[in-house]
C-alpha cells in the first residue's frame, strides 16, 4: 500500500463558492497479505480523507493493482480478531463523509477486491478479473461475499462464491459491480470525469444517501421511514438556509 495527497481541480470550479478539491490517493496491491499494518494504513487514509472533507472538498482514490498470480489475503498470523478489524475499517471507508473512487486492473482479489467493493465509483481496465480468495475448505467467506450478493444479487454471483468462478471486467460491468470499463489510455480521463460526478454534491450529503441505500437491503419499511424522513428534513432545512444566504453546517 502506498499513499499520497494531491491538490487538484479535476476540471472543477475553484472559485470561492466551490473551493479547490483535495485528492487523496492510496495504492492497494491484490497480493498484499492481511496484517495490522495494512489495517492501520487504510484507517490512516480514512483519517486524512475525513479531516480534509471536514474543511473543504475531498475525494479518495484507490489504485488497485494485481498481477497474474493468486491474490493474497491470509497467512498463518491472521486470526478472526484481525479480520474483524479489517472489516470494520472497510465499513468505516464505506460510510465516510467523502466519496471514494476505485481504479482497478489485473487480478483483483483478496484485500484489493474488498477495497473495490467498498468504493463509491469503480473504473476497471479490460484485463480486470475479480476472484475471491480460495482456501482449502472453499472460497474465503469474508464480507466480500456479502457485498457481492448485495450489489449484484445472490443468484448472479453464486458460481463465484461457491466454486471460485472468476468474473471478467465485462461480466462485472453487466452485474453492476463496476461503473465503467476503459482502456488504459483513457483511464485518467475517465477518472477526472468520475471525480467531477462524485463531487457534484457535498460529501456529507452523498454519505447520507449512501447510507440509506446500503440500509435499504436490510431493514423494513417501518424501520427505514424515520431515517428517510430525517434526510428529507435535512434537505428541506438546507434549502431554506441557502435561500437565506447562510452557510450550512458541514457534517453527516
Secondary structure, 3 states (H helix, E strand, C coil): CEEEEEEECCCCCCCCCCCCEEEEEEEEECCCCCCHHHHHHHHHHHHHHHHHHHHCEEEEEEEEECCCCCCCCCCCCCCHHHHHHHHHHHHHHHCCCCEEEEEECCEEEHHHHHHHHHCCEEEECCCCEEECCEECCEECCCHHHHHHHHHHCCHHHHHHHHHCCCEEHHHHHHCCCCCEECCHHHHHHHHHHHHHHHCCCCHHHHHHHHHHHHHCCCCCHHHHHHHHHHHHHHHHHHHHHHHCCCCCCCCC
